[in-house]
Amino acid sequence: MTVRRWQMVLTRVSLVLLAVIGVFFLTSCHPPETHTPPPPPPPPPPSPEAFLEVNPAEIRKGQPVTLSWSTTDATEVAIDGIGPVSRNGSMQVNPTESFTPPTLGPVDETITYTLTAKGPGGTRAATASVSITGSIEAAPPTASCSASPTTVFAGEPVQATMTLTNASEPLNYNWKSTGGTINGKGSVVMIATENLSEGRYQITASATDARGSTSACTADFAIGKPALDEHHIQTERCLLPDGSKESPGYGLYSYLLMPTQPEPLSNAEKGWKNLLTVVITQVHQTEISKQATVPSSSTASSVPKAQHREAQRLNILYVPVLSLPKPEEAESVDWIVKNYDYARAERILIQVLGAESALRGPYLVANLFPLGPSTARPLSPLSMDLTSFPNDVAVSSVRLFKSETASPRYWERKQLRRFAVYLATLISTTAEYRNWMQADPDAPKTLKSSLSAR
């Protein structure tokens, strides 16, 4: 081996040693890096749990049930057909409201309630069912009765009609009446009224259908007084103190009614006082005042016959008061306002015209019979609502009321229509009426409804 060759070997060995030494120093100064593994992912949120129970599980139509439920891991809970509910709770429901039963016959239905619980972990449903058994029976027949006309003179016929719903043919009718003779057997009969005295009578009808169901109803009619010459009928006023009642035997019974006492110095009080002034000046006080009212325990037999015949030609306009004036007191407007029996007037108005009438007033009301506390609802009262009338209409209204109540058979519709026309004609001549019609858009409606017969 030559020197040249040895030099080349030594050079290569030196380079290898230098490389090994360099690697050693590099690794000793910079140790290898280590990597930390990432944390594991969080577990998924738990799925909601839901429980629903219905108790009892079997019912008959119309019976309620109780729904009870509980949930876990839910944020929204709802029951089909009911809506959102709390996560835990109970409630009473009527399952028969959620299905349409057959018209008639047996019932065999199942109603299923579904509860849905929603949460971060998903949705869970729970169901519960209730069975509805039994049968649907036909509704019992309902009946209504009517009499036409409701007021007649003795000898004039009355037609009675019975109307039925939900009834199965054939039908068996039975009619009774406290007065008169019944002619007919079906749903419409005629009542002969010969020889009946004046007063109120009741018709009773009953009907039995093919299923054996029976329904009944009643209707009233009245026998009025014979027509008198209206030129001989007078209207006179009389105080009606608390604790007394109207005497029997008068031709007509009229009332001046104010259901509530107006506020002092109000327009309502001014109108009330104005009407009282007109009544005091236009309607004379009765000269047979001892017969105008009788104690509540008295009867018609206490009225002497001669005076009773005289009373038949009087229309008494009663003014309800708490007591009669003392000897030193005058029957003035202020005295009547202070001593007027507003509670009694309200009771009479509700009896005659219904509860809504107690919110208005004053009224003039006439009837064939007294309107005492035990009297049934009158058949054909004549009423004039003066609530919204101008003050200067009061004189014409009172005069017209006196004239109309003096007319025979005032309760007939044609007479009422004539009354309404006369009233409109009379009050339309007043200047205040014209101003009222121009200022109040409801004035024509008020005028039209001021006269009524029930």
C-alpha positions as CSV (number, residue, x, y, z in Angstrom):
1,M,0.0,0.0,0.0
2,T,1.4,3.4,-1.0
3,V,1.6,6.5,1.1
4,R,-1.0,8.1,-1.1
5,R,-3.5,5.4,-0.5
6,W,-3.0,5.5,3.3
7,Q,-3.6,9.2,3.3
8,M,-7.0,8.7,1.5
9,V,-8.1,6.1,4.1
10,L,-7.1,8.3,7.0
11,T,-9.0,11.1,5.5
12,R,-12.3,9.1,5.2
13,V,-11.9,7.8,8.7
14,S,-11.5,11.2,10.1
15,L,-14.6,12.5,8.3
16,V,-16.7,9.6,9.7
17,L,-15.4,10.3,13.3
18,L,-16.2,14.0,12.9
19,A,-19.7,13.2,11.8
20,V,-20.3,10.8,14.7
21,I,-18.9,13.4,17.2
22,G,-21.2,16.1,15.7
23,V,-24.3,13.9,16.0
24,F,-23.4,13.1,19.6
25,F,-23.1,16.8,20.5
26,L,-26.3,17.7,18.7
27,T,-28.4,15.0,20.4
28,S,-26.9,15.7,23.9
29,C,-27.9,19.5,23.6
30,H,-31.4,19.1,22.2
31,P,-33.3,16.1,23.7
32,P,-36.2,14.7,21.6
33,E,-39.7,16.4,22.0
34,T,-42.6,14.5,23.6
35,H,-46.4,15.0,22.5
36,T,-49.3,14.9,25.1
37,P,-52.4,13.1,23.6
38,P,-55.7,15.2,23.5
39,P,-58.4,14.6,26.2
40,P,-61.2,12.2,25.3
41,P,-64.5,13.8,24.0
42,P,-67.3,14.4,26.6
43,P,-70.0,11.8,26.8
44,P,-73.3,12.5,24.9
45,P,-76.2,14.1,27.0
46,P,-78.6,11.5,28.3
47,S,-81.7,10.8,26.4
48,P,-85.0,12.0,28.1
49,E,-87.1,9.5,29.9
50,A,-91.0,9.8,29.9
51,F,-93.8,8.1,31.7
52,L,-97.6,8.6,31.2
53,E,-100.5,7.0,33.0
54,V,-104.3,7.4,32.7
55,N,-106.6,6.4,35.6
56,P,-109.1,4.8,35.3
57,A,-108.3,3.0,32.1
58,E,-112.0,2.3,31.3
59,I,-114.9,4.7,31.7
60,R,-118.4,5.3,30.5
61,K,-119.3,8.3,28.3
62,G,-119.1,11.5,30.2
63,Q,-116.8,10.3,33.0
64,P,-113.5,12.1,33.6
65,V,-110.0,10.5,33.9
66,T,-106.7,11.6,35.5
67,L,-103.5,11.9,33.5
68,S,-100.3,11.5,35.5
69,W,-96.8,11.9,34.0
70,S,-93.1,12.3,34.9
71,T,-90.0,13.0,32.8
72,T,-86.2,13.2,33.3
73,D,-83.6,15.1,31.3
74,A,-86.3,17.0,29.4
75,T,-86.6,20.7,28.7
76,E,-89.9,20.6,26.8
77,V,-92.9,18.4,27.5
78,A,-96.3,18.4,25.7
79,I,-99.3,16.2,25.5
80,D,-101.1,15.9,22.2
81,G,-104.5,17.5,22.3
82,I,-103.6,19.4,25.5
83,G,-100.5,21.3,24.7
84,P,-97.3,22.2,26.8
85,V,-97.3,20.9,30.3
86,S,-94.8,20.8,33.2
87,R,-92.1,18.2,33.3
88,N,-94.0,16.3,36.1
89,G,-97.7,16.6,37.0
90,S,-101.2,15.5,36.7
91,M,-104.6,16.8,35.5
92,Q,-108.2,15.8,35.0
93,V,-109.6,15.6,31.5
94,N,-112.8,14.4,29.8
95,P,-111.9,12.0,27.0
96,T,-115.4,12.1,25.5
97,E,-114.8,15.7,24.4
98,S,-112.1,14.5,21.9
99,F,-114.2,12.1,19.8
100,T,-117.5,12.1,18.0
101,P,-119.7,9.3,19.3
102,P,-122.3,7.6,17.2
103,T,-125.7,9.3,17.0
104,L,-127.4,6.4,18.9
105,G,-126.4,3.0,20.1
106,P,-123.4,1.4,21.9
107,V,-120.1,3.1,22.4
108,D,-116.7,1.2,22.2
109,E,-114.0,3.7,21.6
110,T,-110.3,4.0,22.7
111,I,-108.7,7.4,23.2
112,T,-104.9,7.4,23.3
113,Y,-102.9,10.3,24.8
114,T,-99.3,10.8,23.7
115,L,-96.7,12.7,25.8
116,T,-93.6,14.0,24.0
117,A,-90.5,14.9,26.1
118,K,-87.6,16.8,24.3
119,G,-84.2,17.5,25.7
120,P,-80.5,17.9,24.7
121,G,-80.2,14.2,24.4
122,G,-83.1,13.7,22.0
123,T,-86.9,13.0,22.1
124,R,-88.9,10.4,24.0
125,A,-92.6,9.6,23.7
126,A,-95.0,7.9,26.1
127,T,-98.6,6.8,25.5
128,A,-101.6,5.9,27.7
129,S,-105.0,4.8,26.5
130,V,-108.5,4.9,28.0
131,S,-111.5,2.8,26.8
132,I,-114.9,4.4,26.6
133,T,-117.9,2.1,26.8
134,G,-121.6,2.4,27.3
135,S,-124.3,3.6,24.9
136,I,-125.7,6.8,23.5
137,E,-129.4,7.2,24.3
138,A,-131.7,9.5,22.4
139,A,-132.2,12.9,24.1
140,P,-135.6,13.2,25.8
141,P,-138.1,15.3,23.9
142,T,-138.4,19.0,24.8
143,A,-141.7,20.9,24.6
144,S,-142.9,24.4,24.4
145,C,-146.4,25.7,24.5
146,S,-148.0,28.9,23.3
147,A,-151.5,30.5,23.3
148,S,-152.8,32.8,20.6
149,P,-154.1,35.3,21.2
150,T,-152.9,35.7,24.8
151,T,-155.8,38.0,25.8
152,V,-159.4,37.7,24.6
153,F,-162.9,38.5,25.7
154,A,-165.2,35.8,27.1
155,G,-166.6,33.8,24.1
156,E,-163.6,34.3,21.8
157,P,-161.5,31.2,21.1
158,V,-157.9,30.7,22.0
159,Q,-155.6,28.5,20.0
160,A,-153.1,26.4,22.0
161,T,-150.0,24.9,20.3
162,M,-147.5,22.4,21.6
163,T,-144.1,22.2,19.8
164,L,-141.8,19.1,20.3
165,T,-138.2,18.4,19.5
166,N,-136.4,15.1,19.6
167,A,-139.7,13.2,19.8
168,S,-140.3,9.9,18.1
169,E,-143.6,9.3,16.3
170,P,-146.3,8.4,17.1
171,L,-147.2,10.9,19.8
172,N,-150.0,10.8,22.4
173,Y,-151.1,14.3,23.5
174,N,-153.0,15.2,26.7
175,W,-154.4,18.7,27.2
176,K,-155.8,20.4,30.4
177,S,-156.9,24.0,31.1
178,T,-157.9,25.8,34.3
179,G,-160.8,27.4,32.4
180,G,-162.7,26.8,29.1
181,T,-163.4,23.8,27.0
182,I,-160.7,22.0,25.0
183,N,-161.6,21.0,21.5
184,G,-159.1,18.8,19.7
185,K,-156.5,16.1,20.5
186,G,-153.3,16.8,18.5
187,S,-150.5,19.3,18.8
188,V,-153.0,22.2,18.2
189,V,-156.3,22.5,20.1
190,M,-158.8,25.3,20.5
191,I,-160.0,26.6,23.9
192,A,-163.7,27.7,24.0
193,T,-164.0,30.6,26.5
194,E,-167.7,31.0,26.8
195,N,-168.9,32.0,30.3
196,L,-165.4,32.5,31.6
197,S,-164.9,35.4,34.0
198,E,-162.1,37.9,33.6
199,G,-158.7,36.7,34.8
200,R,-155.8,34.5,33.9
201,Y,-156.0,30.9,32.9
202,Q,-153.3,28.2,32.4
203,I,-153.2,25.6,29.7
204,T,-151.1,22.4,30.4
205,A,-150.1,20.0,27.7
206,S,-148.1,16.7,27.9
207,A,-147.0,14.4,25.1
208,T,-145.6,10.8,25.2
209,D,-143.6,9.6,22.3
210,A,-142.9,6.0,20.9
211,R,-140.0,5.5,23.4
212,G,-142.2,6.2,26.3
213,S,-140.6,9.6,27.1
214,T,-143.0,12.3,28.3
215,S,-142.6,16.1,28.1
216,A,-144.9,18.8,29.4
217,C,-145.3,22.5,29.0
218,T,-147.7,25.3,29.9
219,A,-149.1,28.5,28.4
220,D,-151.3,31.3,29.8
221,F,-154.1,33.3,28.4
222,A,-156.3,36.0,29.9
223,I,-160.0,37.0,29.7
224,G,-160.2,40.7,29.5
225,K,-163.0,43.1,30.5
226,P,-165.8,43.8,28.1
227,A,-165.2,46.8,25.9
228,L,-166.4,50.0,27.6
229,D,-167.1,53.3,25.9
230,E,-163.7,55.0,26.0
231,H,-165.3,58.4,26.7
232,H,-166.4,57.1,30.0
233,I,-163.1,55.6,31.1
234,Q,-160.9,58.0,33.2
235,T,-157.4,57.8,34.4
236,E,-156.8,58.9,37.9
237,R,-153.7,58.7,40.1
238,C,-153.2,57.2,43.5
239,L,-150.3,56.7,45.9
240,L,-149.4,53.1,46.5
241,P,-147.7,52.9,49.9
242,D,-145.4,50.1,51.0
243,G,-147.3,47.2,52.6
244,S,-150.4,47.8,50.6
245,K,-151.6,46.3,47.3
246,E,-153.9,47.4,44.5
247,S,-157.7,47.0,45.0
248,P,-159.3,44.6,42.6
249,G,-162.1,45.6,40.2
250,Y,-160.5,48.5,38.4
251,G,-160.8,48.9,34.6
252,L,-157.0,49.1,34.2
253,Y,-153.9,49.2,36.4
254,S,-151.2,51.6,35.4
255,Y,-147.9,52.5,37.1
256,L,-145.4,55.4,37.1
257,L,-142.1,53.5,37.6
258,M,-138.6,54.8,38.2
259,P,-136.2,52.0,39.2
260,T,-133.3,54.1,40.7
261,Q,-133.2,57.5,42.4
262,P,-131.4,60.1,40.1
263,E,-128.4,62.0,41.4
264,P,-129.3,65.4,42.8
265,L,-129.2,68.2,40.3
266,S,-128.5,65.8,37.4
267,N,-130.4,65.9,34.1
268,A,-132.0,62.6,35.1
269,E,-133.5,64.2,38.2
270,K,-134.7,67.2,36.3
271,G,-136.5,64.9,33.8
272,W,-137.9,62.9,36.7
273,K,-139.3,65.9,38.4
274,N,-140.7,67.3,35.2
275,L,-142.6,64.1,34.6
276,L,-143.9,64.1,38.1
277,T,-145.1,67.7,37.6
278,V,-146.9,66.6,34.5
279,V,-148.5,63.6,36.2
280,I,-149.7,65.7,39.1
281,T,-151.2,68.4,36.9
282,Q,-152.5,66.2,34.1
283,V,-153.8,63.2,36.1
284,H,-156.3,64.0,38.8
285,Q,-156.1,62.3,42.2
286,T,-158.8,59.6,42.5
287,E,-161.9,60.7,44.5
288,I,-162.4,57.1,45.8
289,S,-158.9,56.9,47.3
290,K,-160.1,54.6,50.0
291,Q,-160.7,52.0,47.3
292,A,-157.5,52.6,45.5
293,T,-155.3,50.5,47.8
294,V,-156.2,47.9,50.3
295,P,-154.1,46.1,53.0
296,S,-152.2,43.1,51.7
297,S,-154.6,40.7,53.5
298,S,-157.7,42.2,52.0
299,T,-159.7,40.6,49.1
300,A,-162.0,41.8,46.4
301,S,-165.0,41.0,48.6
302,S,-164.1,44.0,50.8
303,V,-165.0,46.4,48.0
304,P,-168.7,47.4,48.0
305,K,-170.6,46.4,44.9
306,A,-171.8,49.8,43.9
307,Q,-168.3,51.3,44.2
308,H,-166.9,48.2,42.5
309,R,-169.0,48.9,39.4
310,E,-167.7,52.5,39.5
311,A,-164.2,51.3,39.8
312,Q,-164.5,49.3,36.5
313,R,-164.5,52.6,34.6
314,L,-161.3,53.9,36.2
315,N,-157.7,53.4,35.1
316,I,-155.7,53.9,38.2
317,L,-152.2,55.3,37.7
318,Y,-150.3,54.1,40.8
319,V,-147.3,56.0,42.2
320,P,-145.3,53.6,44.5
321,V,-144.2,55.4,47.7
322,L,-142.7,54.3,51.0
323,S,-145.6,55.9,53.0
324,L,-148.5,58.2,52.7
325,P,-147.9,61.9,53.4
326,K,-148.6,63.2,56.9
327,P,-151.6,65.6,57.4
328,E,-149.3,68.5,57.4
329,E,-147.4,67.4,54.2
330,A,-148.5,68.1,50.7
331,E,-148.2,65.6,47.8
332,S,-145.7,67.7,46.0
333,V,-143.0,66.8,43.5
334,D,-140.2,67.1,46.0
335,W,-142.1,65.0,48.5
336,I,-142.7,62.2,45.9
337,V,-139.0,62.2,44.9
338,K,-137.9,61.9,48.5
339,N,-140.5,59.2,49.5
340,Y,-140.8,57.3,46.2
341,D,-140.4,53.5,46.5
342,Y,-137.6,53.0,44.0
343,A,-137.1,49.4,45.1
344,R,-140.7,48.4,44.5
345,A,-140.6,50.1,41.1
346,E,-137.5,48.2,40.2
347,R,-139.2,44.8,41.1
348,I,-142.2,45.6,39.0
349,L,-140.1,46.6,36.0
350,I,-138.0,43.5,36.2
351,Q,-141.2,41.4,36.4
352,V,-142.8,43.1,33.5
353,L,-140.0,44.0,31.1
354,G,-136.9,42.1,32.3
355,A,-133.7,42.9,34.1
356,E,-132.5,45.4,31.5
357,S,-135.3,47.8,32.1
358,A,-134.0,48.4,35.7
359,L,-131.1,50.3,34.0
360,R,-133.4,52.9,32.4
361,G,-136.5,54.9,33.4
362,P,-138.9,56.4,34.0
363,Y,-141.6,54.3,32.5
364,L,-145.4,54.3,32.2
365,V,-146.8,50.8,32.3
366,A,-150.4,49.5,32.1
367,N,-151.8,46.1,32.6
368,L,-155.2,44.4,32.8
369,F,-154.4,43.1,36.3
370,P,-152.5,44.4,39.3
371,L,-148.7,43.9,39.2
372,G,-148.3,42.7,42.7
373,P,-145.3,40.8,44.1
374,S,-147.1,37.4,43.6
375,T,-148.4,38.1,40.2
376,A,-147.0,36.1,37.3
377,R,-145.4,37.9,34.4
378,P,-148.2,39.8,32.6
379,L,-149.3,38.7,29.2
380,S,-149.8,42.0,27.3
381,P,-148.6,45.0,29.3
382,L,-148.4,48.4,27.6
383,S,-145.2,50.2,28.4
384,M,-143.8,53.6,27.5
385,D,-140.1,54.2,28.1
386,L,-139.4,57.9,28.7
387,T,-135.7,57.6,29.5
388,S,-134.4,59.6,26.6
389,F,-137.4,61.8,25.8
390,P,-137.0,65.6,26.0
391,N,-138.7,67.2,28.9
392,D,-141.3,69.1,26.8
393,V,-142.5,65.7,25.4
394,A,-143.7,64.6,28.8
395,V,-147.1,66.4,28.6
396,S,-147.9,64.9,25.2
397,S,-146.7,61.5,26.3
398,V,-148.8,61.4,29.5
399,R,-151.9,62.7,27.6
400,L,-151.4,60.0,24.9
401,F,-150.9,57.3,27.5
402,K,-154.2,58.3,29.2
403,S,-155.9,58.2,25.8
404,E,-154.5,54.8,24.8
405,T,-155.2,53.1,28.0
406,A,-158.8,54.3,27.8
407,S,-159.2,52.5,24.4
408,P,-160.9,49.1,24.3
409,R,-158.6,46.2,23.5
410,Y,-155.4,48.4,23.8
411,W,-153.2,45.2,23.7
412,E,-154.0,44.4,20.0
413,R,-151.1,45.0,17.7
414,K,-153.0,47.3,15.4
415,Q,-153.8,49.5,18.5
416,L,-150.1,49.6,19.4
417,R,-149.1,50.6,15.9
418,R,-151.6,53.4,16.0
419,F,-150.3,54.4,19.4
420,A,-146.7,54.6,18.0
421,V,-147.8,56.8,15.1
422,Y,-149.8,59.1,17.4
423,L,-146.8,59.4,19.7
424,A,-144.4,60.2,16.9
425,T,-146.8,62.8,15.5
426,L,-147.4,64.6,18.8
427,I,-143.9,64.9,20.0
428,S,-142.5,65.8,16.5
429,T,-144.3,69.1,16.9
430,T,-142.1,70.2,19.8
431,A,-139.0,72.3,19.1
432,E,-137.0,70.3,21.6
433,Y,-137.9,67.1,19.8
434,R,-136.5,68.5,16.5
435,N,-133.3,69.5,18.2
436,W,-133.1,66.1,19.9
437,M,-133.5,64.3,16.5
438,Q,-130.8,66.5,15.0
439,A,-128.3,66.1,17.8
440,D,-128.8,62.4,18.7
441,P,-128.4,59.9,15.9
442,D,-130.0,57.2,18.0
443,A,-133.2,59.3,18.6
444,P,-135.3,57.6,15.9
445,K,-134.4,54.2,17.4
446,T,-135.2,55.4,20.9
447,L,-138.6,56.7,19.7
448,K,-139.4,53.4,17.9
449,S,-138.5,51.3,21.0
450,S,-140.2,53.6,23.6
451,L,-143.5,51.8,23.1
452,S,-143.6,48.0,23.7
453,A,-145.9,45.2,24.5
454,R,-144.6,42.0,25.9
